């Protein structure tokens, strides 16, 4: 069935799904010898959807300004984790943690170095384990960060070669840097050829000529962009995988809403820029200055203004992010539709996640790279056959590190004992359940000229952060606390103040500090 919604006088078609998991009672009978099977006798498939730089900006999360009908549809078919968090707010490290099921102090991938298997020669990854259990495992797009694995996107993880996206139509081909403006593409290509041996000079030239703007809106179809191309290829992969007797683990990794904020014009047209709300842009009272970072990634692009941006420019950038989110939402809809068309939706677990959040002007930050809520909190939606809490949301603190054991549990596979995350299946059966009291993340800084690691824990209500001076790159796992922060999201959801010195919060601080130390110990290899 299909229905339409009208936005700004335009009709946007939304497909309404068939009733989901209607055979729940029947499905629940197919648990034999600890292996969870679908109604056709196969193990459940897994559609794994990583999304880059994607904060929980989804209608189903209660966001009023964003338009995400397809992710909302997926949430109705599964569960949203309102209190989910990455383990390190940068792509390479976060993805290495997800794919290994271990915390950063064990994975030892800090930003982009060392590579995952250089730091951990014997590491077992999520798709690698599924491959060992008889699954066809493959993917397309960005699952790992390519800088953190081998040139074949970690060949040990995949039973079928990992796919690079291809241009399905010669009319559009590939765009340079995500852009579609024809004149800009030609000039970028010319400069890339001229400065092929000097990337630093290339970046300077691109910036000086304004060839890498933060935003771009061009009237092209989805397929003219790499994420649209990935969707077409992924749907063909689903067709091929569905014909095999083996179950599949397919990862479809989307690049947007990563910078630059480039999306087809029709997604920009969904929003009225002047109505976009802006967040609190100040620093939290009582917080250390080094918590905020330098936003180096932002400066890789051509900006119309210097920081601090005007409200008008903030709205333009935010508008671009929103357009990219709605663009990706449309791709998700096509994947769900394809599963239904192939009649394998009832046999397929969908796990959608963002590798970390993104500061969209809050604290005057435009990046990730912090231990604040907007960088660490990440979207996580799981829809699985047999789950009882369909259409519910959970407030339990969880981490992306929990994805590996959860997918094992949902497919009936034995959970490897070395994994440091927890299965979220109890929460998928009961939205009020909790598997842990706090979740941990971390991010480093240089403090007084020396390396330091900031560890943070999030409970249902609070976030406590401790900055420890230590040479973490050389393997130090402990050091003195040189600064602390404490935020109360019930009283202060925008992090306007750190309550770390408030007498009323001292017992809370001590309890969270103790919980953090336990989590740090848990996250270090035995």
Secondary structure, DSSP 4 states (H G I P E B T S, - for coil): -EEEEEETTEEEEEEPPPPTTTTHHHHTT-EETTEEB-TTSSBPEEEEEEETT--S--GGGT-SS---HHHHHHHHTSEEETTEE-SSSSHHHHHHHHHHT--HHHH--BTTBS-HHHH-TT---HHHHHHHTT-EEEEEE-SS-GGGS-TTS-GGG-SSPPBPP--S-TTT-PPGGG---HHHHHHHHHHHHHTTT-HHHHHHHHHHTT-SBSEEEE---GGGSHHHHHHHHHHHHHHHHHTSSS-EEEEEEB-TTSSSEEEEHHHHTTS-GGG------SPPBT--GGGS---TTGGGSB-SSPSSPPHHHHHHHHHHHHHHHHHHHHHHHHHHHHHHHTT-GGGEEEEEEESS---SSGGG--S--SSSHHHHB--EEEE-TT-S-TTEEE-S-EEGGGHHHHHHHHTTPPPPTT--S---HHHHH-TT--S-S-EEEEEEEEETTEEEEEEEEE-SSEEEEEEEE--GGGT-----EEEEEEEETTT-TT--B--TT-GGGHHHHHHHHHHHHHHHHHTS--
